[in-house]
Amino acid sequence: MLKKIAVDLLVPTGVYYGARALGVDQTTALVLSGVVPALRVVQSVITERRINGMNAFVLAAVALGFAMSFVTGEPRVLLVRAAWGTAAFGLLLLSSLWLAKKPLVYSLANQVLSPERQRMLAENWERYPALQRVLRGVTAIWGVMFLADTAVRVVMALTLPIDLVPALDDALLVVLLVLLVLVQRLYSRFVMRRAGLHINGLHITPAT
């Protein structure tokens, strides 16, 4: 996950500022920065021979960004692109609470867990209703925080100096991820403690 975040955030930002240093205009530099995550998705599809929902979304967002750059030529419109992803992700998180049998956080966890730990998660889900409450609550927290992040990104994109926004977008996501980790850890321990349980990773034991 950290490798993917680094590729999708740091490399595109580096491409943008590198292009600007070479004298490329802001709109073109923003378009070029969007190519990097698209190339990673294409590589992932070729390697895994399948395309998942998140990869499809990244490709669609990049394609839309290209289209808008030709239609408007306005760099601030492209800057708002960063907010599309967080808005869509926040809405997906919240909608999964009603439209899916399991919240999106459960599915995301499965994508980064080994097969053995996936089985452990599935067993814990069936065995402990408190874990179900935790994952649903965490999904709701993530959804709300990503939508709040979207609002901040839109304000930055429309009001701040254009060349400053790409770096601030990355910094904002780092802050958001740190807050998410801290909040979900406190929330999960609170819920499990009320149920008389202790959680450490995927290991759940009676609280002492």
LUMTOR-883932 format. One record per atom (N, C-alpha, C, CB): residue in three letters; y, z, x. Coordinates in steps of 0.1 Angstrom, whole numbers, plus 2048, in hexadecimal, padded with zeros to 3 digits. Each point is the difference from the previous one (the first is absolute). Glycine has a CB too. Layout:
N
alaYZX/...
This chain:
208
met7F4800808/met80C8007F8/met80D800809/met7F380C7EE/leu80D7FC81C/leu80B801809/leu8037F2807/leu7FC819804/lys7F97E17FF/lys8017F2807/lys8067F77F6/lys7EC80480F/lys8107FC7E5/lys8057F77F6/lys80F8037FD/lys7E97FE7F6/ile81A80F809/ile80E8037FE/ile8097FB80C/ile7F98147F2/ala8027EE81A/ala8087FC80B/ala8027F1800/ala7F681380D/val8007E57F0/val8017F17FF/val80A7FC7F5/val7E87FE809/asp8168097EB/asp8087FB7F5/asp80E805800/asp7EC8017F3/leu817809816/leu80E806800/leu8077FD80D/leu7F98127F1/leu8017F381A/leu8077FF80D/leu8017F1805/leu7F8817805/val7FD7E27FA/val8017F2805/val80A7F77F8/val7E8803807/pro8177FE7EC/pro80A7F87F8/pro80F804804/pro7EF7FD7EE/thr813810813/thr80E804804/thr8037FB80E/thr7FD8147F2/gly7F97EC817/gly8037FB80E/gly8037F17FF/gly7F1812809/val8087E77EF/val8027F27FF/val80E7FD7FA/val7E87FC7FC/tyr81C80C7FB/tyr80E7FE7FA/tyr80B80280B/tyr7F78087E9/tyr80880481E/tyr80A80280A/tyr7FF7F780C/tyr8008187F8/gly7F47E480B/gly7FE7F680B/gly8077F37FC/gly7EB80B807/ala8137F17ED/ala8067F37FB/ala80F801800/ala7EC7FB7F2/arg81981180A/arg80E8017FF/arg80680080E/arg7FE80E7EB/ala7FB7F881F/ala80580080E/ala8017F2805/ala7F6817803/leu8017E07F8/leu8007F2805/leu80A7F87F8/leu7E8802806/gly8208047F1/gly80A7F97F9/gly7FC7FA7F2/gly8097FB816/val7EB8087E6/val7FB7FB7F3/val8088077F5/val7E97FC809/asp81A7FD7EC/asp8088067F5/asp7F780A7F9/asp80E7EB7FD/gln7F981E7FB/gln7F980B7F9/gln7F57FB7F7/gln81580E802/thr7EE7E87F6/thr7F67FC7F6/thr7F47FB806/thr8127FA7F1/thr7EF7FD819/thr7F57FB807/thr7F880B807/thr80C7EA803/ala7FB81F803/ala7F980B807/ala7F88087F7/ala812801811/leu7F38027E3/leu7F98077F6/leu7F37F97FB/leu81680B7F9/val7EC7E7805/val7F47F87FD/val7F580180B/val80F7F17F2/leu7F680D81A/leu7F680180B/leu7F980D801/leu80E7F080C/ser7F981B7F1/ser7FA80D801/ser7F58027F5/ser815809809/gly7ED7F07EC/gly7F68007F5/gly7F37F9803/gly8138027F1/val7ED7F5819/val7F57F8804/val7F5809806/val80E7EC803/val7F681F804/val7F6808807/val7F68077F7/val812804811/pro7F28037E5/pro7F68067F7/pro7F77F67F9/pro80F8137FD/ala7F77E1800/ala7F87F57FA/ala7F57FB809/ala8147F97F3/leu7EF80681A/leu7F67FC80A/leu7F580A801/leu8127F480C/arg7F28197F3/arg7F580B801/arg7F77FF7F4/arg81080F80D/val7F67EE7E7/val7F87FF7F4/val7F67F4801/val81380A7F3/val7F27EB812/val7F87F4802/val7F4803809/val8147F17FC/gln7EF81680F/gln7F680380A/gln7F680A7F9/gln8107FD813/ser7F480C7E5/ser7F78097F9/ser7F77F97F6/ser811812803/val7F57E47F6/val7F87F87F7/val7F67F8807/val8137FF7F0/ile7F07FB81B/ile7F77F8808/ile7F5809805/ile8127F0806/thr7F181C7FF/thr7F6809806/thr7F78057F6/thr810806812/glu7F67FF7E3/glu7F88077F6/glu7FA7F67F5/glu80E815804/arg7F77DF7FC/arg7FC7F67F6/arg8028047F2/arg7F07F8811/arg81B8107ED/arg8038037F2/arg80F804800/arg7E88087FB/ile81E7F87F9/ile80E8047FF/ile80180B7F6/ile8087E9806/asn7FE8237FD/asn80180A7F7/asn80E8007F9/asn7F080E80E/gly8127FB7E9/gly80C8007F9/gly80D802808/gly7F38097ED/met80C80081D/met80B803809/met8047F4808/met7F9818801/asn7FC7E1805/asn8037F4808/asn8067F57F7/asn7ED80680F/ala80F7F97E5/ala8057F67F7/ala80F8037FD/ala7E97FC7F6/phe81A811809/phe80E8047FD/phe8097FC80C/phe7F88127F1/val8037F181B/val8087FD80C/val8037F2801/val7F681380C/leu8007E47F2/leu8027F2801/leu80A7FB7F5/leu7E97FD809/ala8168097EB/ala8097FC7F5/ala80E804803/ala7ED8027F0/ala81580A816/ala80D805803/ala8077F780B/ala7F98177FA/val7FF7E5810/val8057F880B/val8047F27FA/val7F280C811/ala8057EE7E7/ala8037F37FA/ala80D8017F7/ala7E77FB800/leu81A8107F8/leu80C8017F8/leu80C801809/leu7F380B7EE/gly80C7FC81D/gly80B802809/gly8057F2806/gly7F8817805/phe7FE7E17FF/phe8037F3805/phe8077F87F5/phe7EC80080F/ala80F8007E5/ala8067F87F5/ala80E8057FD/ala7EA7FD7F6/met81981080A/met80D8057FD/met80A7FD80B/met7F68127F3/ser8057ED81A/ser8087FD80B/ser8067F17FF/ser7F381080E/phe8047E77EC/phe8047F37FF/phe80A7FE7F3/phe7EA7F880B/val8138107EB/val8087FF7F4/val80E806802/val7EB8017F2/thr81680B814/thr80C808800/thr8077FF80E/thr7F780F7EF/gly8017F181C/gly80680080D/gly80780D803/gly8027E87FF/glu7FC8227F9/glu80780D801/glu7F780B806/glu80E7FA7EC/pro7F680B820/pro7F7809807/pro7FE80D7F9/pro8087F6815/arg80180F7E3/arg7FF80C7F9/arg7F47FF7F5/arg819805804/val7E67EF7F7/val7F47FE7F6/val7F3802808/val80E7F07F2/leu7F180B81A/leu7F4802808/leu7FE80F804/leu8027E8808/leu80981F7FA/leu7FF80E804/leu7FA8087F5/leu8147FE80F/val7EF7FE7E5/val7FA8087F4/val7F17FE800/val8157FD7F3/arg7E67F9814/arg7F17FD801/arg7F880D804/arg8057E8806/ala801820802/ala7F980C804/ala7FE80A7F4/ala80A7FD817/ala7FF8027E0/ala7FF8087F4/ala7F67FB7F6/ala817807803/trp7E67EC7FD/trp7F57FB7F7/trp7F3807802/trp80C7EA800/gly7F181780D/gly7F3806804/gly7FE80E7FB/gly7FF7F1813/thr80B8177F0/thr80080E7FC/thr8008027F1/thr80B806815/ala7FD7F17E4/ala8008017F1/ala7F37FC7FA/ala8187FA801/ala7E27FB804/ala7F37FC7FB/ala7F580A802/ala8077E8804/phe7FA81E808/phe7F680A804/phe80180C7F7/phe8007F8818/gly80D80D7E6/gly80280B7F8/gly7FB7FE7F1/gly81480680E/leu7EF7EE7ED/leu7FB7FD7F2/leu7F17FF800/leu8157F47FC/leu7E580680E/leu7F17FF800/leu7FA80E800/leu8017EA80D/leu80581F7FB/leu7FB80E801/leu8008067F2/leu808802818/leu8047FE7E2/leu8018067F3/leu7F87FA7F5/leu817806807/ser7E87EC7F9/ser7F87FA7F6/ser7F1803801/ser8117EE7FF/ser7EB81480E/ser7F1803802/ser7FC80D7F9/ser8017F4816/leu8098157E7/leu7FD80C7F9/leu7FB7FE7F2/leu81180C80F/trp7F47E97EB/trp7FC7FD7F2/trp7F77F47FF/trp8168097F9/leu7EA7EE810/leu7F97F37FE/leu7F3800808/leu8157F57FD/ala7E881480C/ala7F4800808/ala7F980D7FE/ala80B7F1811/lys7E880E7F2/lys7F780C7FF/lys80380B80A/lys7EE7F27F6/lys816809816/lys80480880B/lys80E7FC805/lys7E7804806/pro8218067FE/pro80D7FD805/pro8007F880D/pro8088157F6/leu8037E480C/leu8017F780B/leu7FE80680E/leu80F7F27F2/val7F581B80F/val7FE80780D/val7F2801803/val81580D7FC/tyr7E27F57FA/tyr7F2800803/tyr7FB7F3806/tyr7FD8107EC/ser8077E580E/ser7FD7F3805/ser8057FD80E/ser7FF7F77E9/leu80D80D81A/leu8067FF80D/leu7F980880A/leu8167FC7F6/ala7E5810807/ala7F9808809/ala7F37F9804/ala80A8157F6/asn7EF7E5800/asn7F47F9802/asn8017F580A/asn7F98067E9/gln8137F4818/gln8027F4809/gln80080580E/gln80C7F47EE/val7F7818815/val80180580E/val7F680A804/val8187FC7FE/leu7DF8077F9/leu7F5809803/leu7F37F9804/leu80A8107F0/ser7EE7F7818/ser7F37FA804/ser7F78017F4/ser803807818/pro7F27F17E7/pro7F78017F5/pro7FB80E7FD/pro7F97E9806/glu80481F805/glu7FB80D7FD/glu80B8097FA/glu7F27FE814/arg81A8007F0/arg80B8087FA/arg8047FB7F2/arg809805817/gln7F57EE7E7/gln8017FB7F2/gln7F78077F6/gln8077EA80A/arg7EC8177FB/arg7F68077F7/arg80480F7FE/arg7EE7F1809/met818815801/met80480E7FF/met80B8017F6/met7F9805817/leu8117F27E9/leu80B8007F7/leu7FB7FE7F2/leu80F7F7812/ala7E77FF7EC/ala7FB7FE7F3/ala7F980C7FA/ala7FD7E8806/glu7FB81F803/glu7F980C7FB/glu80A80B7FD/glu7ED7FA80E/asn81D8087FA/asn80A80A7FD/asn8087FD7F3/asn802804818/trp8007EF7E6/trp8077FC7F3/trp7F88047F4/trp80B7ED80C/glu7E88117F4/glu7F88037F5/glu7FE80F7FF/glu7F47EA802/arg80B81D809/arg7FD80E800/arg80C8097FD/arg7EE7FB810/tyr81E8017F4/tyr80B80A7FF/tyr80B7FA7F8/tyr7FA809817/pro8087FB7DC/pro80B7FC7F8/pro80E803807/pro7F28047EB/ala80E80681D/ala80D803807/ala8047F5809/ala7FA8187FF/leu7FC7E2808/leu8037F4808/leu8067F57F8/leu7EE807811/gln80C7F77E3/gln8067F57F8/gln80E8037FC/gln7E97FC7F7/arg81A811807/arg80E8037FD/arg8097FE80C/arg7F88117EF/val8037F281D/val8077FE80C/val8047F2802/val7F481480A/leu8027E37F5/leu8027F2803/leu8097F97F5/leu7EA7FF80C/arg8158067E8/arg8097FA7F6/arg80E805802/arg7ED7FF7EF/gly81480E814/gly80D805803/gly8077FA80C/gly7F98157F6/val7FF7E9815/val8057F980C/val8047F27FD/val7F280F80E/thr8077EA7EA/thr8037F37FC/thr80D7FF7F8/thr7E87FA7FF/ala81A8107F8/ala80D8017F9/ala80C80380A/ala7F38087EB/ile80B80181E/ile80A80380A/ile8047F4808/ile7F7818801/trp7FE7E1804/trp8037F4808/trp8087F67F8/trp7EB80480D/gly8117FA7E6/gly8077F67F8/gly80E8037FF/gly7EB7FC7F4/val818810808/val80E8047FE/val8087FF80D/val7F98107EE/met8027F481D/met80780080D/met8027F2805/met7F6816806/phe8007E17F7/phe8027F2804/phe80B7F97F8/phe7E87FF807/leu8198057EC/leu80A7FA7F8/leu80E806804/leu7F07FE7ED/ala81180E817/ala80C806805/ala8047F980D/ala7FB8167F5/asp7FB7E7813/asp8027F880D/asp8067F37FD/asp7ED80C80B/thr80E7ED7EA/thr8057F37FC/thr80F8007FD/thr7E97FB7F7/ala81B810802/ala80E8017FC/ala80980180D/ala7FA80B7EA/val8027FD81F/val80780280D/val8017F2807/val7F9819801/arg7FC7E0800/arg8007F3807/arg8097F67FA/arg7E8805806/val8187FB7ED/val8097F67F9/val80F803803/val7EF7FD7EE/val814810812/val80E804803/val8047FC80E/val7FE8137F0/met7F87F081A/met8037FD80E/met8027F1801/met7F2814808/ala8057E47F2/ala8007F1801/ala80D7FA7FB/ala7E78007FE/leu81F8067F8/leu80C7FB7FA/leu80D805805/leu7F27FD7EC/thr80D80E81B/thr80D806804/thr802802810/thr7FF80C7EA/leu7F67F581D/leu80280380F/leu8017F3808/leu7F38157FD/pro8117EB80F/pro8017F4809/pro7F27FA801/pro81380A80D/ile7EC7E97F1/ile7F37F97FF/ile7F780380D/ile80B7EE7F2/asp7FB81281A/asp7F880180C/asp7FB80F802/asp80D7ED80A/leu7F881C7EE/leu7FC80E801/leu7F48037F7/leu817806806/val7E77F27EF/val7F78037F6/val7F17FF804/val8117F87F0/pro7EB7FE818/pro7F2800803/pro7FB80C808/pro8027E8801/ala80681D808/ala7FC80C807/ala80080C7F7/ala80A7F7815/leu7FF80A7E2/leu80180B7F7/leu7F48007F6/leu819801802/asp7E37F37FA/asp7F47FE7F7/asp7F4806807/asp8097EB7F6/asp7F5813817/asp7F4805807/asp801810801/asp7FE7EB80D/ala80E8197F6/ala80280F801/ala7FE8077F3/ala8117FC812/leu7F37FD7E3/leu7FE8067F3/leu7F28017FC/leu8167F77F9/leu7E27FF80B/leu7F28007FD/leu7F980B808/leu8007E87FA/val80481A812/val7FA80B808/val80380E7FA/val8027F2815/val80A8107E7/val80480C7F9/val7F88027F3/val8177FE80A/leu7E77F77EE/leu7F98017F4/leu7F1804802/leu8107EE7F7/leu7EA80C813/leu7F2803803/leu7FE80E805/leu7FD7E8806/val80C81D802/val80080E804/val8018097F4/val80A7FA816/leu7FF8047E1/leu8028087F4/leu7F47FF7F7/leu8187FC801/leu7E27F87FE/leu7F47FF7F8/leu7F5808805/leu8077E97FA/val7F7817813/val7F5808806/val80280F7FE/val7FD7EE811/leu80F8167F1/leu80380F7FE/leu7FF8047F2/leu80F7FF813/val7F67F97E4/val8008047F1/val7F28007FB/val8177F77FD/gln7E17FE806/gln7F37FF7FB/gln7F780B806/gln8037E77FD/arg7FF81D80F/arg7F880B806/arg80380D7F9/arg8007F4816/leu80D80F7E8/leu80380C7F8/leu7FB8007F2/leu81480280E/tyr7ED7F37EB/tyr7FC7FE7F3/tyr7F18027FF/tyr8137F17FB/ser7E580880D/ser7F2801800/ser7FB80E802/ser7FF7E8808/arg80681E802/arg7FC80E803/arg8038097F4/arg8047FC819/phe8088027E1/phe8048097F4/phe7F67FE7F5/phe8187FE807/val7E47F57F5/val7F77FE7F5/val7F2805803/val80E7EC7FA/met7EE811812/met7F2805804/met7FF80F800/met7FD7EB80D/arg80E81B7F8/arg80080F801/arg7FF8067F2/arg80D7FF815/arg7FA7FB7E1/arg8008057F2/arg7F27FE7FA/arg8187FA7FE/ala7E07FD808/ala7F37FD7FB/ala7F6809808/ala8067E97F9/gly7FF81F810/gly7F7808808/gly7F97F980B/gly7FC80E7EC/leu80A7E7819/leu7FA7F780A/leu8097FF80C/leu7F37F47EE/his80780881D/his8087FD80C/his7FC7F2804/his801818808/ile8097E07FC/ile7FE7F2803/ile8057FE80F/ile8027F87E8/asn7F5801820/asn8047FC80D/asn7FA7F2803/asn7FF819808/gly80A7DE7F7/gly7FC7F2800/gly7F87FD7F3/gly7FF800819/leu7F47FC7E9/leu7F77FE7F4/leu7F780B7FE/leu8017E8804/his800823804/his7F780B7FF/his80680A7F7/his7F87FD817/ile8018067DE/ile80580A7F6/ile7F680C800/ile80B7ED7F2/thr7FB81F80F/thr7F880C800/thr80680A7F7/thr7F87FB818/pro80180F7E4/pro80680B7F8/pro80B807808/pro7EA8037F3/ala821800807/ala80A807807/ala7FC80F803/ala8117F17F4/thr7F3814817/thr7FC80D804/thr80C80A7FF/thr7EF7F7810/
